[in-house]
Amino acid sequence: MRIKTGEPIDPALFSFPSGGDNTPVTAIATHSGEIRPGDLFLALQGEKTDGAVHIGEAYANGAARVLSHRSDGDPRTLTVQDPLAVLFSAAALYASAIPHKTVAVTGSYGKTTLRTNLTAILSTVCRVCYTEGNGNTDLAVALTMLSIQPGTEVFVAELGMRGPGEIGRLSRLVRPDVAVITGIGSAHIGILGSKAGICRAKCEIADGMTPDGVLLYPAGDPLLADAVPELGVRARSVSVDPAVPAFYSLAVKEVSEGKPHVTLSSPTDTLDGVRLSWDEAPILSSAAFCFAVCSELGIERTVIRDGLTKIKAAPLRGQTEEIGGVTVLLDCYNASPEPTEAALASLKKNKNGRRVFLVLGDMLELGDAADALHQMIGRRAAALDPARLYCVGDFAKGYAVGAFDAGLSREKIALFVPDELQVLSARLKQELAPGDLVFVKGSRALALERIVLYLKQAES
């Protein structure tokens, strides 16, 4: 990863001693191959690689200085015990000197879709800096903070995690004025042990909130309903279910041509007749939270209304492709039980007599609950009466077992390993006809979007 700093930074901010080369830092890279002349190389110790091994390459590529955990004898290299901690300190000091509001987003699902749509709305009226792509790690967040430019008004940070304590650490780094928990699901249950453990980890986002900050969270979640009042922060609930009252709410009034007309409301404002792009749970949730965040930031209602009509799913999260008259719905950036269950329920509601082909890949990091959760999704899949259920991956036999137990005939179920995606696609292509719908869902490691590539190749 390489970033250009928002403005030239005194190397002393990274603990480099004064009296040496005081040329400002204007770019930082974490891979020696990305180094350009004058860059700071951050030589980090990873699980599989050690950046210190590549210091010589970094200097050969033009690095001006190196921050490392291990000395190489070069006077331009600063050796510290924890380079990442130094980076965190520099990022916090740098960002604190630029007045701005920070919105931090976490949750088991919906983070990227919300961050993407929220950034799009805010960017129409103010200068925004934001974490990009899958840059929700501690390293990516800290580097993004160092790219904040003077005049930036809002920083939107997506906060990911792999274990307890990580969200809290990131929250203390970014200091949210508005913190968002999109939902509590089973993702990472294999690491955190239970949904209660996941809830505790996500609630760490409150750890670094500013004194006047506000936490937004989904109403109706029993774990959050118990946990949030204990956090000691100002909090407001968000709901997309008319039966669940909340401070901020979204209600679908009607659906026309697959597009819902909704009303969004709070105690101080109501937006009627907002037409969203898609009648799907991720879009409705993202719209409700965008409304809540923008309201908390004081964004004008006309801007909010216009922005909500343009809300869309992030790439590979509900992306639609048309191939030879067949609609392929790609929702394979990642997969966990709750979003997969919601997506299948939506498909059942909206299949409109079309034949449905399901391609379901492994849901990872579910620990001892993996088999039971895959079987549960298999039962939900059977309820659609799909023309075919393709199960991909090591855990995917759970889908097959659950679907068969729920009444789906054995002839409609097929098992594949990830290396057989091209074979799967060829078989799928033979079975498809114009008007059919293909739904593809699985964890990122499987890269199931390759199915679209193979189908397009076959079509051409």
N, C-alpha and C positions, 0 to 999 in steps of 0.2 A: 504494500500500500504506500502511495506517495501523495502528500498534500502540499499545496502552497499555503504558507501562513497568511492570515488575513492582512497583516502588515509586517514589516521587518521587525524581528524580535532580538533583543539583546541576548547573546549567548549566556550571560550570567543568570538568566531566568532558568536555564537548564543546569545550573550549578557549575558552569565552566568558569575557571578563575579569571579575574580581571588582570590586565597587564599582558595578556597574550594577544592572539588574533581576535579583535573585537568586531570583525565583520558580522553584520546582523544575519540571523538565520531567516531565510526566506522560503525554505522547503525542507521537508522531512520525509525520509523514506525508510521503510522497514525491510526492504529487499535490496540486496546489493546490486542486482541487475537493473533496478529502476533508478539508480543514482544518476543525477546530472551534476555538472560542475557547480560547486558551491553548496551542495546539500549537506544536511546533517543526517548521518546514518545512525539509526536506532538499532543496535545489535542486541536482539532479545533472545533469551533462552526459551525455546518452545518444547512441546512434547516430543517432537521428532527431529527438530533441527536446532542448531545453535548459531545465532547470527554472528557470534564472535569469530567463528571459523571463516567468515566471509569478509572480515575487515579489510584484508589486503585487496580483495576485488573491489570493495567500495572505494578505497583510496585510488585505485587504478582507474576507476570510472569518474573520478573528480570530486569525491567527498571532501568537504572542507574540514570536517571534524566528525568524531564518532563518540557516541554514548554507549558504553558497554558494561557488562557485569564482569568482564575478564580483560586483563591488561594484555596488550600486544607490544608494549615497549615504545610505541609511537607517541611523541609528546602531544599530538593533536587528539589523542584518544583520552577521554575522561572515564575512569573506571569507578563505578559505584556498585553498591550491593544490590540495588533493585532499580534498574533503569526505568521500569514501568511506573514505579512510585515517583520518580523524578519527573517523568512525563505528566503524570496526574497533577503534581504540584504546579508545574509550569502551565498546564492547561487551565487550572482553576484560577491562578493569578492573572493570566492573560485575559481570560473571558470576563473576570470580575471588573476589569478596567474599561469594558465596553458596555454601557448601559443597555440592557435588553430584558425581555421577558423570556422565560424558558418553559416550554411545554414538554413533559416527559411522558412517554407512553410505554406501558408494559401490559402483560396479559398472556394467557395461554394460546390465544388465537386473535386474529384481527388487528394485530399491531401495525403491520406494514400497510395494510389497506387504509387504516385510519391515518397513519403518518403521511401517506401519499396524498390522500384527499385533503387533509387539513392543510398541508403545505401548499397545495394548489390554490385553495381558497385564500389563505393568508397572503400569498405572493401577489395577489391582484391589488393589494392595498398597502403592503409594507415590505420592507426588506427582510428576507427570511434566510436563515442558514439551517441546514438539516442534515441528519445522518442519511446516507444514501445506500441503496441496495440492501444487502444483508449486514450493513455496518452497525450492528447493535451490540458489539462486544466492547469490553473495557478499553482496548487499544483503539478501536475505530472511533468510539465516542470521544476519547481524549484528543485524538488527532483532529477530529472534526471541530472541536472547540477551538483549537489553535488556528483554524481556517476562518473563524468569524471575523468579518471585516468591520471596521469602524462604520457606524451608521446602521448596523444590523439592529432590527427592532424585535425580532422573535427568533429564538433558537428552538427547533423541534427535534427532540432526541428520542429515538426508539431504543429501549433498554431491554436487552436479552439476558439470559442467564443459563448456567449449567448446574448451579448448585446454590445452597443457602449462603447468604451474605453478599452475593454478587450484585443484586439489585440495590441493596442498601449502600454498597460502596459507590455505585454509579449515581445514585440519588444524591449522595453527599458531594459528589463531584459536580453535577450539573445544577444543583439547587433549584428544583422546579417551583415555578409560580403556579402552574397548573399541572397536576399529576393525574394520570389516567390509568385505571386498571380495566382493560376491555372485557375480561372474563376469566373465570377459573375453570380449567379443564384438566384432562388427564395427561397432557404432554409433560414429560420429565418425571412421571410418577415412579419410574424405575430408579431414578436418582434420589427423589425427595420422599419416597415411601408411601405417600397418601395424598389425597386432594387437600387435606387439612395442611399438610406440609407445604404443598404448592401455594396454598392461600397465604400462609405465613411468609413465604419467600416473596410473593408478589407485593404483599403489603409493606415490604421494606422500602417501597418507593416513597413512603411518607417520611423516611428517616432524614432526608436532606431538604425537605420542603421549606420554603421561606416562611417567616412568621405569618404573613398575610396570604399564604398559598391556600389552594383548595384542591381536594382530592375528588375526582369524579369516578364513579364505579357503577356497575350494573345493578339495578334494583332486582329483587327477587332471588338473588343468589344467597342461599342460607349461610354459607361459610362467611361471605363478606358481610352479611347482615350482622353476624356476631362479632367479626373481627374489627370492622371499621370503627365502631364507637370506642374501642379500646386504644385506638392509635393516638388520640389526643389532638387531632387536626380537624380543621373545618372540612366537611365533606358534603357532597351533594350527589344524589342518586340519579340514574339515567335509565329510562325504560322504553322498550319498543312494544310492550304488551299493554293494551288498554286496561286489562284486569289487574295490572300491577302499578300502583301509584308511585310517582317519583317526582323529584324537583324538576327534572327535564324529561319530557316524554314525547314520543312519536306515535301517532295513530294512523293506520292505513284506512282511508275513507272509501276508496274504490281502486280497482285495477283495470286499466284500459290498455289493450294491446301489449300486455305483459309489463306495463309500467305503472307503478303504484302512485296514486295521488295521496299525499299525506299531510297531516297537520302536526306541527311541532309547537310545543308550548312549555312555558315556565310560569312561575307566579307573576312575572313582570312583562311577558311578551307572548304573542301567538303568531305563528306563520301558517296561514291557511293555503290550501291548494298548491302545495309544492309537488311537482312531478319529478319523481326519481327515475333513474335509467333502467332499473331492474328490480323485480320483485323477489329478492333473495335476502336471506338473513344477514349475510355480511354487509350488504349495501344498506339495509335498514339500520343496522347497528352503527355503521360508520357515519351515516347521516345524523343519527341522534347524538353521537359523541361530538361530531363536528359542530353541530348546533350549540351544544353545551360549552365546548371549549371557546368557540368564537364569542359566545355571549359573555363568558367570564373575562375575555380579553377586551370587551367593549367594541367589537367589530360591528359596523352598521348593518342593520337587518336586511337592507337591499343587497348588500354584498353577500351576506349569508344565504339569502334566498337564491341568488343567481348561482352561487358556488354549489349549493346542494343539488341543483338540477344537473350538474356535470359530474357528480360523483360516479366513480367506476371502480371495478375491481382492479387490484394491482396485477401485473403480469404473472401468469401461471396460477392465478387465484380467481378462477372463474372466467378465464380468457376463452373466447369463442372463435373457432375456426370453421369455415365452410369448405368442404372438400367433396367435389362431385355430387353436390346435392345433399350431403350428409353433414349434420351439425356435430362438431366435436367440442365438448366443453372440457377445457383443461383446468383442473384444480389440483395441480401436483407440485406446487412449490414446497408443500409440506402436508403432513396428515396427522391428525390425532382424533380420538373417538368422537368428541362432541361436534366439531365442525363437519366431520364426515357424516354423522347421523343427521345433522341439520340439512346437509346438501342432499342426501337421499330422500328425506321427507319433502324437500322442495321439488325434486325431480318427480316424485310420485304425484304431487299436486299439479305439476305443469306439463306432464308428458303428453297430454291432449291426444291420446290414441296412437302416438308414435311408438314404434319399436325402440326399446332402449337396450343398449349394450353397455355393460359395466366393466371397466378395467380398474381393479382395486389392488394397489400395492401395499406392502408392509407399512404399518404404523410402528415407528421405532421408539425406544427409550421408555417402554411401558413395564419393564421388569417382570415380576411374577404375574402381573395382571394381563400380560400380553395375550395369552391364548383366549381367556374369557372375553376380553374386549374385542378381539378379532371375530370371535364367534357371534357376539352381540351385533356387530356390524353386518355380518353375514346374514343374520336373521332379518335385519332391516332391509338389506339388499333384496332378499327373497320377496319381500312385500311389494316390490315394484313389478314382480313377474317379468324379469328381464328376458330378452331373447337369448342372451348369453351372459354369463358371469365369468370373466377372466380374472384369475387370482395370481398375483405376481409376488414372489419373494419367499423367504424362509418361514415367515409367520402366516403366510396367506392361506395355508391349509385350514386355518381357523375360520376364514371366510367361508370356505367350501363346506366345512362341517356345520357351521351355523345355518347357512342357506339350505343345505340338504335337510337338516332337522326341521326347518321351517316349511318344508314342502316343495322346494325347488328341485326339479328332476335332475338326476345325475347327468343326463345328456346335455343339460344347459350349463354345466360347470366345467371349467378347464383350468388346470394348474400349470404355471410356467415359472421358471427361474429368471432372474433379471437379465441374464445373458441371452435369453431367447426372445427378446422384444421384437426382433425383426421377423421371427417365425410367427409370433403372436399377431403382428400387424398384417402379415400376408394372409393368415387365416381370417382375421377380422375383415380385411378387404373383400374376400370372397363372399362373406355373409351379408355385407352391407348393401342397402338399396337406397335410392334417393328418398329423403324424408325421415330417415332413421336418425337417432340421437345416440352419440357415444359419450359416456362420462368417464373421465380419467382422473383418478385420485390416488396419491401415494406419497411417501416421504421423499425428501429431496435427494437422498442418496441413490434412489432408483432412476432418477432422471427420466420419468415416464413421458415427458414431452417429446422424446425421440419417436414415439408412436406417430405423431403428426408428421414428422419428417418422412418416415417410411410410407405412410399413407399417401402423402403428396408425391413421393417418388413413384409409387405404383400408379397413381392417377395420371402422371405425365408420361 
